[in-house]
Structures are given as structure tokens and as C-alpha cells.
């Protein structure tokens, strides 16, 4: 319970000192982290799922750009006014 209390205290301090702008930045940072974690799990599953060539399974620069472009599109479409 100590980590939960510390996180609650940190969130309260963030809101008290930075207001809604700090909360918006915190939520945006958490969304980036969760999206990165979810896509890395999916990519790792894809790499481990088929014993084929690992060269074909590597993500190219274009793949990474498309992945993050999709994320930016969703964020701007859902919470673009607050960003």
C-alpha cells in the first residue's frame, strides 16, 4: 500500500502545483508508455510465433513511422483539444 499512497500523493502534488496542464501531460505520458508497451508485446509475439526468417520480421523505419503515426492520429482525434 505504500507505493499506492506515494502515487496518490504525487498525483495530488502534481494537480496542486501544475493544475490541469500537469494532469494533461501526465495522461499523455502514460498513454505513450502504454501504447509502447502494448505494441512491443505484439511485436515480440509476432517474432516468436513463426520460426521463419527473422530478417523478414524486423520492423523497418517505415513500419515504426506508421505505428507512431497511427498513435498520433488517435491522440489528436480523441484528446487533441487538450493537447
C-alpha positions in Angstrom: 0.0 0.0 0.0 3.0 2.3 0.4 3.5 2.7 -3.4 -0.2 3.4 -3.9 -0.1 6.1 -1.2 3.1 7.6 -2.7 1.5 7.7 -6.2 -1.6 9.3 -4.8 0.5 11.9 -3.0 2.5 12.6 -6.2 -0.7 12.9 -8.3 -2.2 15.3 -5.7 1.0 17.4 -5.7 1.1 17.5 -9.5 -2.5 18.7 -9.6 -1.9 21.3 -6.8 1.2 22.8 -8.3 0.6 22.5 -12.1 -3.2 22.3 -12.4 -4.9 20.7 -15.4 -1.8 21.3 -17.6 0.2 18.9 -15.5 -2.5 16.3 -15.4 -2.8 16.5 -19.2 0.9 16.0 -19.6 0.8 13.1 -17.1 -2.0 11.4 -19.0 -0.3 11.9 -22.3 2.9 10.4 -21.0 1.0 7.4 -19.6 -0.7 6.9 -23.0 2.6 6.9 -24.8 4.0 4.4 -22.3 1.0 2.1 -22.5 1.0 2.2 -26.3 4.7 1.4 -26.5 4.3 -1.5 -24.1 1.3 -2.9 -25.9 2.9 -2.7 -29.3 6.2 -4.2 -28.1 4.4 -7.2 -26.7 2.6 -7.7 -30.0 5.8 -7.3 -32.0 7.6 -9.8 -29.8 4.7 -12.3 -30.2 4.9 -11.9 -33.9 8.7 -12.5 -33.9 8.3 -15.7 -31.7 5.2 -17.0 -33.5 6.7 -18.4 -36.7 10.2 -19.9 -37.0 10.7 -18.2 -40.4 13.3 -15.7 -41.2 14.0 -13.1 -38.6 15.1 -10.7 -41.3 11.6 -10.6 -42.6 10.1 -10.0 -39.2 12.2 -6.9 -38.3 10.3 -3.7 -38.3 11.6 -1.2 -40.8 11.7 2.5 -40.4 8.5 2.9 -42.3 6.8 0.4 -40.0 7.8 2.4 -37.0 6.7 5.7 -38.6 3.3 4.1 -39.4 2.9 2.7 -35.9 3.6 6.1 -34.2 1.6 8.0 -36.9 -1.4 5.9 -36.0 -0.9 6.7 -32.4 -0.6 10.5 -33.1 -3.8 10.3 -35.2 -5.8 8.7 -32.5 -4.5 11.0 -29.8 -5.2 14.1 -31.8 -8.7 12.7 -32.7 -9.6 11.9 -29.2 -7.9 14.5 -27.0 -6.5 16.9 -29.4 -8.2 19.9 -27.9 -6.4 19.4 -24.6 -3.0 18.7 -26.2 
